[in-house]
């Protein structure tokens, strides 16, 4: 059975890029375009992995992380952050909230994303 990945991201270009790459590798990809939708999808589908943007409408990535951490059932789901800045302060906060890894939007390529996903949940 394919592993489920939830992509919580509001930038169409990044969604298309990541979705295409992950689908081509056999993952089952669900999209949520803001933090509220993302939380709902996490609760409903219990994905194997969450790719989470930090800056989004309605509810930001840090708020989503805090909610995940308060829920014993969801806490074990690995989260990879997708960040615009990658500032140390942001990454420190993300790590304290249990993030397993991160990607910087301006620097990553789909192959790197795939490597990080495989590292967390396998193929």
N, C-alpha and C positions, 0 to 999 in steps of 0.2 A: 504493500500500500504506500502511496506517496506521502511524504512528509508535508505537513501544512505550514505555510509561512504567511504571516499577516504583515502586509506592508502598510504602515501608517505614514502617509506622505501627502502633501498638498501640491507638489509640483508635477504637473503632467509629464514633462520630459523625463524626469527621474523615474516616475511610475512606469512609463513605457519601457525605458531602458532595463530596469530591474526585472519587471514582469517578464519581458521577452527572454532574458537570460535565464531566469529561474525556471520558467515553464519549459524552456528547451532542455533543461537538465532534469526534468521529470518531477519538479516540486509542484505542489498544489498551492497556488498563490491567490490570496484574497486581498482586496484593497480597501482601505478606509482613508478618507481624505481629510479627516481632522481628528483631534484627540478624543472627542466625545464618541464619534463613530468607532474609533479604535478601541476604546474601553468596552463598548457594547460587543464588538466583534471578538475581543479577547475572552470575555465572559461566556459568549455563546459558543464559540468554536474551539476554545482551548488549543490554540495553534502550538506547533512544536517549537516555533521561533517567531519573534517579533522584530521587524526592522522598523525602527521608530525615529521619525523626524523630531527635532527639538522645537522648532518654531512653526506653529500651526495655528489656524483659527480655532476658536471656541475653547480648546484646551491644549496647552503645550505639552511637549514630551516629558518634562520633569513632573508635571501634575499627573500624567498617565503613569509614570514610574512610581510615584508615591502611592497611587491607588493600587497598583499591582502589588507593591510591597506590603500593603495592609491586608492583603487577601492570601491566606495560607495556601489556597488551592492554586493561585496564579503565580505565586512567588518563585516557583521553580522553573517557569518558562524563561528560556534564555532571551535576552534582549540585546540587539546590536543597534546602537545609536547612529543616526545619519545627521551630521551637524554641518552648519554653514561655516562655523568659525574654527572649531577645534581649539579654543582657548583653554589653557591649563585649568583655569577655575571651573569652566563648564565640564571638562572631562573629569576633574576631581569629584565634582558633585554627582556626575553620572555614575562613577565608580562606587561612591558611597551608597548609591541607590541600587547597586547590584548589577550594573550593566556589564556584559561580558566582553564587549568589543565596540569599536566605533569606526565610522567612515567619515571622511571629510568630503563634502559634496564637490568641491573644486578639484579634488585630487584623485578620486577613485575611478577605477574602470570596472566594468561588469565582471571581469575575471577575478579581480580582488574580492569583490562582494561574494562571489561564488566560493572562493577559498575560505573566507571567514564563516560563511554559512555551513560549509562542509565540516569545518573545524568544530563547530558547535553541535550540529545534529547529524552529521554524516550524510550520505547520499540517499 
